[in-house]
């Protein structure tokens, strides 16, 4: 029981930490097929890059403009 509680707390902490900083979230296209031009912070290159967002089930690492992405992620 104690192990389950520790694992549950770790999962909640990881989710809250990622939720607070969209720049640490993965680039997520999502399952839909809209291919909307968006920008996201790429952890590997440490820069904002353009990607085709499907239109649903993305995350917060999804910016409408390059400037918004840079202001949020490249200055940290």
PDB file as gemmi writes it, atoms N, CA and C in Angstrom:
CRYST1    1.000    1.000    1.000  90.00  90.00  90.00 P 1                      
ATOM      1  N   UNK A   1       0.824  -1.190   0.000  1.00  0.00           N  
ATOM      2  CA  UNK A   1       0.000   0.000   0.000  1.00  0.00           C  
ATOM      3  C   UNK A   1       0.873   1.260   0.000  1.00  0.00           C  
ATOM      4  N   UNK A   2       1.915   1.231   0.797  1.00  0.00           N  
ATOM      5  CA  UNK A   2       2.808   2.385   0.882  1.00  0.00           C  
ATOM      6  C   UNK A   2       3.486   2.639  -0.467  1.00  0.00           C  
ATOM      7  N   UNK A   3       3.888   1.555  -1.141  1.00  0.00           N  
ATOM      8  CA  UNK A   3       4.521   1.679  -2.456  1.00  0.00           C  
ATOM      9  C   UNK A   3       3.575   2.356  -3.445  1.00  0.00           C  
ATOM     10  N   UNK A   4       2.304   1.934  -3.456  1.00  0.00           N  
ATOM     11  CA  UNK A   4       1.312   2.532  -4.354  1.00  0.00           C  
ATOM     12  C   UNK A   4       1.167   4.027  -4.073  1.00  0.00           C  
ATOM     13  N   UNK A   5       1.139   4.402  -2.818  1.00  0.00           N  
ATOM     14  CA  UNK A   5       1.010   5.813  -2.444  1.00  0.00           C  
ATOM     15  C   UNK A   5       2.213   6.617  -2.929  1.00  0.00           C  
ATOM     16  N   UNK A   6       3.403   6.077  -2.782  1.00  0.00           N  
ATOM     17  CA  UNK A   6       4.616   6.766  -3.232  1.00  0.00           C  
ATOM     18  C   UNK A   6       4.601   6.932  -4.746  1.00  0.00           C  
ATOM     19  N   UNK A   7       4.228   5.882  -5.460  1.00  0.00           N  
ATOM     20  CA  UNK A   7       4.155   5.959  -6.922  1.00  0.00           C  
ATOM     21  C   UNK A   7       3.105   6.980  -7.347  1.00  0.00           C  
ATOM     22  N   UNK A   8       1.950   6.972  -6.703  1.00  0.00           N  
ATOM     23  CA  UNK A   8       0.884   7.925  -7.035  1.00  0.00           C  
ATOM     24  C   UNK A   8       1.343   9.358  -6.795  1.00  0.00           C  
ATOM     25  N   UNK A   9       2.015   9.610  -5.702  1.00  0.00           N  
ATOM     26  CA  UNK A   9       2.523  10.955  -5.416  1.00  0.00           C  
ATOM     27  C   UNK A   9       3.563  11.379  -6.444  1.00  0.00           C  
ATOM     28  N   UNK A  10       4.417  10.468  -6.855  1.00  0.00           N  
ATOM     29  CA  UNK A  10       5.418  10.775  -7.871  1.00  0.00           C  
ATOM     30  C   UNK A  10       4.753  11.148  -9.190  1.00  0.00           C  
ATOM     31  N   UNK A  11       3.736  10.396  -9.586  1.00  0.00           N  
ATOM     32  CA  UNK A  11       3.023  10.673 -10.837  1.00  0.00           C  
ATOM     33  C   UNK A  11       2.351  12.041 -10.773  1.00  0.00           C  
ATOM     34  N   UNK A  12       1.706  12.345  -9.666  1.00  0.00           N  
ATOM     35  CA  UNK A  12       1.055  13.652  -9.506  1.00  0.00           C  
ATOM     36  C   UNK A  12       2.093  14.761  -9.556  1.00  0.00           C  
ATOM     37  N   UNK A  13       3.207  14.599  -8.875  1.00  0.00           N  
ATOM     38  CA  UNK A  13       4.261  15.616  -8.879  1.00  0.00           C  
ATOM     39  C   UNK A  13       4.809  15.823 -10.287  1.00  0.00           C  
ATOM     40  N   UNK A  14       5.039  14.746 -11.015  1.00  0.00           N  
ATOM     41  CA  UNK A  14       5.560  14.855 -12.382  1.00  0.00           C  
ATOM     42  C   UNK A  14       4.564  15.570 -13.281  1.00  0.00           C  
ATOM     43  N   UNK A  15       3.284  15.265 -13.133  1.00  0.00           N  
ATOM     44  CA  UNK A  15       2.254  15.913 -13.947  1.00  0.00           C  
ATOM     45  C   UNK A  15       2.182  17.399 -13.632  1.00  0.00           C  
ATOM     46  N   UNK A  16       2.196  17.762 -12.363  1.00  0.00           N  
ATOM     47  CA  UNK A  16       2.114  19.168 -11.972  1.00  0.00           C  
ATOM     48  C   UNK A  16       3.349  19.919 -12.448  1.00  0.00           C  
ATOM     49  N   UNK A  17       4.516  19.327 -12.336  1.00  0.00           N  
ATOM     50  CA  UNK A  17       5.743  19.984 -12.784  1.00  0.00           C  
ATOM     51  C   UNK A  17       5.714  20.239 -14.281  1.00  0.00           C  
ATOM     52  N   UNK A  18       5.304  19.266 -15.046  1.00  0.00           N  
ATOM     53  CA  UNK A  18       5.230  19.431 -16.496  1.00  0.00           C  
ATOM     54  C   UNK A  18       4.144  20.420 -16.871  1.00  0.00           C  
ATOM     55  N   UNK A  19       3.051  20.417 -16.120  1.00  0.00           N  
ATOM     56  CA  UNK A  19       1.942  21.325 -16.406  1.00  0.00           C  
ATOM     57  C   UNK A  19       2.366  22.776 -16.176  1.00  0.00           C  
ATOM     58  N   UNK A  20       3.223  23.021 -15.218  1.00  0.00           N  
ATOM     59  CA  UNK A  20       3.656  24.378 -14.911  1.00  0.00           C  
ATOM     60  C   UNK A  20       4.594  24.933 -15.979  1.00  0.00           C  
ATOM     61  N   UNK A  21       5.344  24.094 -16.652  1.00  0.00           N  
ATOM     62  CA  UNK A  21       6.300  24.562 -17.640  1.00  0.00           C  
ATOM     63  C   UNK A  21       6.047  23.882 -18.983  1.00  0.00           C  
ATOM     64  N   UNK A  22       5.322  24.552 -19.872  1.00  0.00           N  
ATOM     65  CA  UNK A  22       5.020  23.937 -21.166  1.00  0.00           C  
ATOM     66  C   UNK A  22       6.266  23.650 -21.995  1.00  0.00           C  
ATOM     67  N   UNK A  23       7.351  24.344 -21.724  1.00  0.00           N  
ATOM     68  CA  UNK A  23       8.581  24.175 -22.499  1.00  0.00           C  
ATOM     69  C   UNK A  23       9.226  22.811 -22.268  1.00  0.00           C  
ATOM     70  N   UNK A  24       8.879  22.143 -21.185  1.00  0.00           N  
ATOM     71  CA  UNK A  24       9.437  20.828 -20.889  1.00  0.00           C  
ATOM     72  C   UNK A  24       8.558  19.699 -21.410  1.00  0.00           C  
ATOM     73  N   UNK A  25       7.403  20.033 -21.961  1.00  0.00           N  
ATOM     74  CA  UNK A  25       6.500  19.019 -22.496  1.00  0.00           C  
ATOM     75  C   UNK A  25       6.942  18.631 -23.906  1.00  0.00           C  
ATOM     76  N   UNK A  26       6.641  17.410 -24.327  1.00  0.00           N  
ATOM     77  CA  UNK A  26       7.016  16.986 -25.682  1.00  0.00           C  
ATOM     78  C   UNK A  26       6.191  17.707 -26.743  1.00  0.00           C  
ATOM     79  N   UNK A  27       6.713  17.772 -27.944  1.00  0.00           N  
ATOM     80  CA  UNK A  27       5.942  18.317 -29.066  1.00  0.00           C  
ATOM     81  C   UNK A  27       4.904  17.260 -29.436  1.00  0.00           C  
ATOM     82  N   UNK A  28       3.634  17.640 -29.345  1.00  0.00           N  
ATOM     83  CA  UNK A  28       2.545  16.692 -29.553  1.00  0.00           C  
ATOM     84  C   UNK A  28       1.658  17.132 -30.710  1.00  0.00           C  
ATOM     85  N   UNK A  29       1.674  16.381 -31.793  1.00  0.00           N  
ATOM     86  CA  UNK A  29       0.853  16.673 -32.969  1.00  0.00           C  
ATOM     87  C   UNK A  29      -0.608  16.354 -32.681  1.00  0.00           C  
ATOM     88  N   UNK A  30      -0.877  15.266 -31.988  1.00  0.00           N  
ATOM     89  CA  UNK A  30      -2.237  14.820 -31.708  1.00  0.00           C  
ATOM     90  C   UNK A  30      -2.773  13.948 -32.835  1.00  0.00           C  
ATOM     91  N   UNK A  31      -3.888  13.248 -32.586  1.00  0.00           N  
ATOM     92  CA  UNK A  31      -4.410  12.289 -33.557  1.00  0.00           C  
ATOM     93  C   UNK A  31      -5.245  12.891 -34.691  1.00  0.00           C  
ATOM     94  N   UNK A  32      -5.679  14.125 -34.552  1.00  0.00           N  
ATOM     95  CA  UNK A  32      -6.521  14.725 -35.596  1.00  0.00           C  
ATOM     96  C   UNK A  32      -5.668  15.138 -36.800  1.00  0.00           C  
ATOM     97  N   UNK A  33      -6.306  15.480 -37.894  1.00  0.00           N  
ATOM     98  CA  UNK A  33      -5.609  15.669 -39.172  1.00  0.00           C  
ATOM     99  C   UNK A  33      -5.633  17.098 -39.715  1.00  0.00           C  
ATOM    100  N   UNK A  34      -5.835  18.100 -38.876  1.00  0.00           N  
ATOM    101  CA  UNK A  34      -5.979  19.473 -39.364  1.00  0.00           C  
ATOM    102  C   UNK A  34      -4.676  20.078 -39.906  1.00  0.00           C  
ATOM    103  N   UNK A  35      -3.540  19.727 -39.347  1.00  0.00           N  
ATOM    104  CA  UNK A  35      -2.229  20.283 -39.722  1.00  0.00           C  
ATOM    105  C   UNK A  35      -2.200  21.809 -39.671  1.00  0.00           C  
ATOM    106  N   UNK A  36      -2.461  22.330 -38.492  1.00  0.00           N  
ATOM    107  CA  UNK A  36      -2.431  23.766 -38.231  1.00  0.00           C  
ATOM    108  C   UNK A  36      -0.985  24.164 -37.934  1.00  0.00           C  
ATOM    109  N   UNK A  37      -0.507  25.235 -38.543  1.00  0.00           N  
ATOM    110  CA  UNK A  37       0.864  25.708 -38.307  1.00  0.00           C  
ATOM    111  C   UNK A  37       0.971  26.224 -36.873  1.00  0.00           C  
ATOM    112  N   UNK A  38       1.851  25.601 -36.097  1.00  0.00           N  
ATOM    113  CA  UNK A  38       2.100  26.003 -34.717  1.00  0.00           C  
ATOM    114  C   UNK A  38       3.595  25.931 -34.429  1.00  0.00           C  
ATOM    115  N   UNK A  39       3.951  26.448 -33.267  1.00  0.00           N  
ATOM    116  CA  UNK A  39       5.341  26.471 -32.824  1.00  0.00           C  
ATOM    117  C   UNK A  39       5.445  25.788 -31.470  1.00  0.00           C  
ATOM    118  N   UNK A  40       6.548  25.086 -31.245  1.00  0.00           N  
ATOM    119  CA  UNK A  40       6.781  24.404 -29.979  1.00  0.00           C  
ATOM    120  C   UNK A  40       8.264  24.460 -29.646  1.00  0.00           C  
ATOM    121  N   UNK A  41       8.573  24.367 -28.365  1.00  0.00           N  
ATOM    122  CA  UNK A  41       9.965  24.363 -27.928  1.00  0.00           C  
ATOM    123  C   UNK A  41      10.509  22.944 -28.017  1.00  0.00           C  
ATOM    124  N   UNK A  42      11.608  22.790 -28.723  1.00  0.00           N  
ATOM    125  CA  UNK A  42      12.263  21.495 -28.908  1.00  0.00           C  
ATOM    126  C   UNK A  42      13.360  21.349 -27.858  1.00  0.00           C  
ATOM    127  N   UNK A  43      13.212  20.398 -26.956  1.00  0.00           N  
ATOM    128  CA  UNK A  43      14.189  20.191 -25.882  1.00  0.00           C  
ATOM    129  C   UNK A  43      15.574  19.818 -26.414  1.00  0.00           C  
ATOM    130  N   UNK A  44      15.637  19.136 -27.546  1.00  0.00           N  
ATOM    131  CA  UNK A  44      16.934  18.707 -28.088  1.00  0.00           C  
ATOM    132  C   UNK A  44      17.747  19.877 -28.622  1.00  0.00           C  
ATOM    133  N   UNK A  45      17.101  20.769 -29.372  1.00  0.00           N  
ATOM    134  CA  UNK A  45      17.818  21.894 -29.982  1.00  0.00           C  
ATOM    135  C   UNK A  45      17.798  23.144 -29.108  1.00  0.00           C  
ATOM    136  N   UNK A  46      16.937  23.140 -28.093  1.00  0.00           N  
ATOM    137  CA  UNK A  46      16.751  24.293 -27.195  1.00  0.00           C  
ATOM    138  C   UNK A  46      16.265  25.523 -27.956  1.00  0.00           C  
ATOM    139  N   UNK A  47      15.478  25.276 -29.010  1.00  0.00           N  
ATOM    140  CA  UNK A  47      14.917  26.363 -29.823  1.00  0.00           C  
ATOM    141  C   UNK A  47      13.471  26.036 -30.164  1.00  0.00           C  
ATOM    142  N   UNK A  48      12.745  27.065 -30.536  1.00  0.00           N  
ATOM    143  CA  UNK A  48      11.376  26.884 -30.992  1.00  0.00           C  
ATOM    144  C   UNK A  48      11.392  26.413 -32.442  1.00  0.00           C  
ATOM    145  N   UNK A  49      10.518  25.472 -32.745  1.00  0.00           N  
ATOM    146  CA  UNK A  49      10.443  24.973 -34.116  1.00  0.00           C  
ATOM    147  C   UNK A  49       8.984  24.845 -34.547  1.00  0.00           C  
ATOM    148  N   UNK A  50       8.784  24.960 -35.841  1.00  0.00           N  
ATOM    149  CA  UNK A  50       7.445  24.864 -36.412  1.00  0.00           C  
ATOM    150  C   UNK A  50       7.035  23.394 -36.528  1.00  0.00           C  
ATOM    151  N   UNK A  51       5.752  23.129 -36.301  1.00  0.00           N  
ATOM    152  CA  UNK A  51       5.231  21.779 -36.510  1.00  0.00           C  
ATOM    153  C   UNK A  51       3.776  21.861 -36.934  1.00  0.00           C  
ATOM    154  N   UNK A  52       3.266  20.788 -37.478  1.00  0.00           N  
ATOM    155  CA  UNK A  52       1.874  20.729 -37.914  1.00  0.00           C  
ATOM    156  C   UNK A  52       1.008  20.118 -36.832  1.00  0.00           C  
ATOM    157  N   UNK A  53       0.239  20.940 -36.135  1.00  0.00           N  
ATOM    158  CA  UNK A  53      -0.650  20.482 -35.065  1.00  0.00           C  
ATOM    159  C   UNK A  53      -1.922  19.910 -35.674  1.00  0.00           C  
ATOM    160  N   UNK A  54      -2.307  18.740 -35.256  1.00  0.00           N  
ATOM    161  CA  UNK A  54      -3.482  18.072 -35.795  1.00  0.00           C  
ATOM    162  C   UNK A  54      -4.807  18.718 -35.427  1.00  0.00           C  
ATOM    163  N   UNK A  55      -4.832  19.501 -34.348  1.00  0.00           N  
ATOM    164  CA  UNK A  55      -6.053  20.204 -33.969  1.00  0.00           C  
ATOM    165  C   UNK A  55      -6.736  19.686 -32.717  1.00  0.00           C  
ATOM    166  N   UNK A  56      -6.263  18.565 -32.154  1.00  0.00           N  
ATOM    167  CA  UNK A  56      -6.878  18.055 -30.926  1.00  0.00           C  
ATOM    168  C   UNK A  56      -5.858  17.264 -30.107  1.00  0.00           C  
ATOM    169  N   UNK A  57      -6.139  17.172 -28.820  1.00  0.00           N  
ATOM    170  CA  UNK A  57      -5.352  16.393 -27.862  1.00  0.00           C  
ATOM    171  C   UNK A  57      -3.872  16.757 -27.843  1.00  0.00           C  
ATOM    172  N   UNK A  58      -3.574  18.032 -27.924  1.00  0.00           N  
ATOM    173  CA  UNK A  58      -2.199  18.483 -27.801  1.00  0.00           C  
ATOM    174  C   UNK A  58      -1.870  18.758 -26.343  1.00  0.00           C  
ATOM    175  N   UNK A  59      -0.834  19.538 -26.117  1.00  0.00           N  
ATOM    176  CA  UNK A  59      -0.489  19.955 -24.765  1.00  0.00           C  
ATOM    177  C   UNK A  59      -0.157  21.447 -24.788  1.00  0.00           C  
ATOM    178  N   UNK A  60       0.414  21.958 -23.709  1.00  0.00           N  
ATOM    179  CA  UNK A  60       0.677  23.394 -23.614  1.00  0.00           C  
ATOM    180  C   UNK A  60       1.921  23.838 -24.372  1.00  0.00           C  
ATOM    181  N   UNK A  61       2.724  22.903 -24.850  1.00  0.00           N  
ATOM    182  CA  UNK A  61       3.882  23.248 -25.677  1.00  0.00           C  
ATOM    183  C   UNK A  61       3.388  23.391 -27.115  1.00  0.00           C  
ATOM    184  N   UNK A  62       2.555  24.405 -27.319  1.00  0.00           N  
ATOM    185  CA  UNK A  62       1.855  24.608 -28.585  1.00  0.00           C  
ATOM    186  C   UNK A  62       1.518  26.094 -28.670  1.00  0.00           C  
ATOM    187  N   UNK A  63       2.287  26.830 -29.451  1.00  0.00           N  
ATOM    188  CA  UNK A  63       2.151  28.283 -29.517  1.00  0.00           C  
ATOM    189  C   UNK A  63       1.713  28.716 -30.905  1.00  0.00           C  
ATOM    190  N   UNK A  64       0.869  29.736 -30.964  1.00  0.00           N  
ATOM    191  CA  UNK A  64       0.357  30.217 -32.249  1.00  0.00           C  
ATOM    192  C   UNK A  64       1.411  30.965 -33.052  1.00  0.00           C  
ATOM    193  N   UNK A  65       2.379  31.577 -32.370  1.00  0.00           N  
ATOM    194  CA  UNK A  65       3.407  32.342 -33.076  1.00  0.00           C  
ATOM    195  C   UNK A  65       4.802  31.963 -32.580  1.00  0.00           C  
ATOM    196  N   UNK A  66       5.786  32.186 -33.434  1.00  0.00           N  
ATOM    197  CA  UNK A  66       7.179  31.966 -33.058  1.00  0.00           C  
ATOM    198  C   UNK A  66       7.563  32.890 -31.912  1.00  0.00           C  
ATOM    199  N   UNK A  67       7.101  34.128 -31.966  1.00  0.00           N  
ATOM    200  CA  UNK A  67       7.425  35.100 -30.925  1.00  0.00           C  
ATOM    201  C   UNK A  67       6.908  34.651 -29.557  1.00  0.00           C  
ATOM    202  N   UNK A  68       5.693  34.137 -29.520  1.00  0.00           N  
ATOM    203  CA  UNK A  68       5.114  33.655 -28.260  1.00  0.00           C  
ATOM    204  C   UNK A  68       5.936  32.495 -27.698  1.00  0.00           C  
ATOM    205  N   UNK A  69       6.359  31.586 -28.565  1.00  0.00           N  
ATOM    206  CA  UNK A  69       7.180  30.452 -28.143  1.00  0.00           C  
ATOM    207  C   UNK A  69       8.521  30.929 -27.590  1.00  0.00           C  
ATOM    208  N   UNK A  70       9.159  31.846 -28.316  1.00  0.00           N  
ATOM    209  CA  UNK A  70      10.461  32.360 -27.870  1.00  0.00           C  
ATOM    210  C   UNK A  70      10.352  33.083 -26.535  1.00  0.00           C  
ATOM    211  N   UNK A  71       9.337  33.916 -26.383  1.00  0.00           N  
ATOM    212  CA  UNK A  71       9.162  34.662 -25.131  1.00  0.00           C  
ATOM    213  C   UNK A  71       8.917  33.729 -23.953  1.00  0.00           C  
ATOM    214  N   UNK A  72       8.219  32.638 -24.195  1.00  0.00           N  
ATOM    215  CA  UNK A  72       7.891  31.706 -23.124  1.00  0.00           C  
ATOM    216  C   UNK A  72       9.038  30.761 -22.799  1.00  0.00           C  
ATOM    217  N   UNK A  73       9.750  30.290 -23.815  1.00  0.00           N  
ATOM    218  CA  UNK A  73      10.689  29.185 -23.604  1.00  0.00           C  
ATOM    219  C   UNK A  73      12.167  29.506 -23.803  1.00  0.00           C  
ATOM    220  N   UNK A  74      12.513  30.322 -24.766  1.00  0.00           N  
ATOM    221  CA  UNK A  74      13.933  30.529 -25.059  1.00  0.00           C  
ATOM    222  C   UNK A  74      14.608  31.483 -24.089  1.00  0.00           C  
ATOM    223  N   UNK A  75      13.849  32.184 -23.291  1.00  0.00           N  
ATOM    224  CA  UNK A  75      14.446  33.121 -22.336  1.00  0.00           C  
ATOM    225  C   UNK A  75      14.686  32.479 -20.983  1.00  0.00           C  
ATOM    226  N   UNK A  76      14.279  31.216 -20.810  1.00  0.00           N  
ATOM    227  CA  UNK A  76      14.412  30.550 -19.505  1.00  0.00           C  
ATOM    228  C   UNK A  76      15.704  29.795 -19.404  1.00  0.00           C  
TER     229      UNK A  76                                                      
END                                                                             
